[in-house]
Amino acid sequence: MILKKDIPLELIRPSQAALAWINQERKENYRLTGLVEADAALEAKPGQAYEIGIVLCSGEICAREQVRVTPEGDNFSFSFLEPIKEGIPPLLDPPEGLRPIWLDDQLKDKRFVIMLFYRGLW
């Protein structure tokens, strides 16, 4: 995974444009946290379409969207793709509100619970 601060210069504009497009399409307010499967994007020739995984977070929810990026002059067009079966799952966190319920259920039977949280995976 490429963290937001490490996104290569040539992918910053398309990543930010994809974020705006996804937020508009999903009616969300995600923030960009990183990219996955960016090799094809980095190897694409100028004007050539490519696929990229965009890691987004909003409140308790983090998700990965697989997007096709098509350069169109100075702009881009986007389309959603099916998530890649291998690797990072599309929904990176439990549905909103599920974690406190799960935690309460665990604490009924145990004295304490240790949770490990890694990039949205729990």
C-alpha positions as CSV (number, residue, x, y, z in Angstrom):
1,M,0.0,0.0,0.0
2,I,1.1,3.5,-0.8
3,L,0.2,5.9,2.0
4,K,-1.2,9.3,1.1
5,K,2.0,11.1,1.9
6,D,3.9,8.8,-0.4
7,I,1.7,8.9,-3.5
8,P,3.9,9.5,-6.5
9,L,3.6,12.9,-8.2
10,E,2.1,11.5,-11.3
11,L,-0.8,9.9,-9.3
12,I,-1.7,12.8,-7.1
13,R,-4.0,14.6,-9.5
14,P,-5.9,11.4,-10.7
15,S,-6.2,10.2,-7.1
16,Q,-7.7,13.5,-5.9
17,A,-10.0,13.6,-8.9
18,A,-11.1,10.0,-8.2
19,L,-11.7,10.9,-4.6
20,A,-14.0,13.8,-5.6
21,W,-15.8,11.5,-8.2
22,I,-16.3,8.7,-5.6
23,N,-17.6,11.1,-3.0
24,Q,-20.1,12.5,-5.5
25,E,-21.2,9.1,-6.8
26,R,-21.5,7.5,-3.3
27,K,-22.8,10.7,-1.6
28,E,-20.1,10.4,1.0
29,N,-17.3,12.5,2.5
30,Y,-14.4,10.1,2.3
31,R,-10.8,11.2,2.6
32,L,-8.0,9.6,0.7
33,T,-5.7,7.5,2.9
34,G,-3.7,5.6,0.3
35,L,-3.5,3.6,-2.9
36,V,-3.2,-0.1,-3.6
37,E,-2.4,-2.0,-6.8
38,A,-0.8,1.1,-8.3
39,D,1.8,-0.6,-10.4
40,A,-0.3,-0.5,-13.6
41,A,-1.0,3.2,-13.1
42,L,2.7,3.9,-12.7
43,E,3.5,1.9,-15.9
44,A,0.7,3.3,-18.0
45,K,1.8,5.4,-21.0
46,P,0.4,9.0,-21.3
47,G,-3.2,8.9,-22.3
48,Q,-3.6,5.2,-21.5
49,A,-6.4,4.0,-19.1
50,Y,-5.4,2.1,-16.0
51,E,-6.9,0.5,-12.8
52,I,-6.1,1.6,-9.3
53,G,-7.3,0.7,-5.8
54,I,-8.1,3.7,-3.7
55,V,-8.2,3.4,0.1
56,L,-10.8,5.8,1.6
57,C,-12.0,6.5,5.2
58,S,-15.0,8.3,6.6
59,G,-15.7,8.3,10.3
60,E,-15.6,4.6,11.5
61,I,-15.7,3.2,8.0
62,C,-12.7,2.6,5.7
63,A,-13.2,1.1,2.2
64,R,-11.2,0.2,-0.9
65,E,-12.7,1.2,-4.2
66,Q,-11.3,-0.3,-7.4
67,V,-11.5,2.3,-10.1
68,R,-10.6,2.6,-13.8
69,V,-9.0,5.9,-14.6
70,T,-9.2,7.2,-18.2
71,P,-7.2,10.3,-19.0
72,E,-9.2,12.8,-21.2
73,G,-7.0,15.8,-22.0
74,D,-6.4,17.6,-18.8
75,N,-9.1,15.7,-17.0
76,F,-10.1,12.1,-16.2
77,S,-13.1,9.9,-16.4
78,F,-13.7,7.1,-13.9
79,S,-15.7,3.9,-13.6
80,F,-16.0,1.5,-10.7
81,L,-14.6,-2.0,-11.1
82,E,-15.2,-5.2,-9.2
83,P,-12.8,-5.5,-6.3
84,I,-9.8,-7.8,-6.8
85,K,-10.5,-11.1,-5.0
86,E,-7.0,-11.3,-3.6
87,G,-5.5,-8.7,-1.3
88,I,-7.3,-6.0,0.7
89,P,-11.0,-6.5,0.9
90,P,-13.4,-3.7,-0.2
91,L,-14.9,-3.1,3.2
92,L,-12.0,-2.6,5.6
93,D,-14.0,-2.0,8.8
94,P,-17.2,-3.4,10.3
95,P,-20.4,-1.6,9.4
96,E,-20.9,1.5,11.5
97,G,-22.0,0.8,15.1
98,L,-21.1,-3.0,14.9
99,R,-17.8,-2.7,16.8
100,P,-19.3,-1.5,20.2
101,I,-22.0,-4.2,20.0
102,W,-19.4,-6.9,19.3
103,L,-17.1,-5.5,22.1
104,D,-20.0,-5.5,24.6
105,D,-20.8,-9.1,23.7
106,Q,-17.2,-10.2,24.2
107,L,-16.9,-8.5,27.6
108,K,-19.9,-10.4,28.9
109,D,-17.8,-13.6,28.8
110,K,-14.3,-12.3,29.3
111,R,-12.5,-10.0,31.8
112,F,-10.8,-8.0,29.1
113,V,-10.4,-7.9,25.3
114,I,-7.3,-6.9,23.3
115,M,-8.1,-5.5,19.9
116,L,-5.5,-5.0,17.2
117,F,-6.4,-2.4,14.6
118,Y,-4.3,-2.3,11.4
119,R,-5.2,0.0,8.5
120,G,-8.9,-0.5,9.0
121,L,-8.7,-4.3,9.5
122,W,-9.8,-5.6,12.8
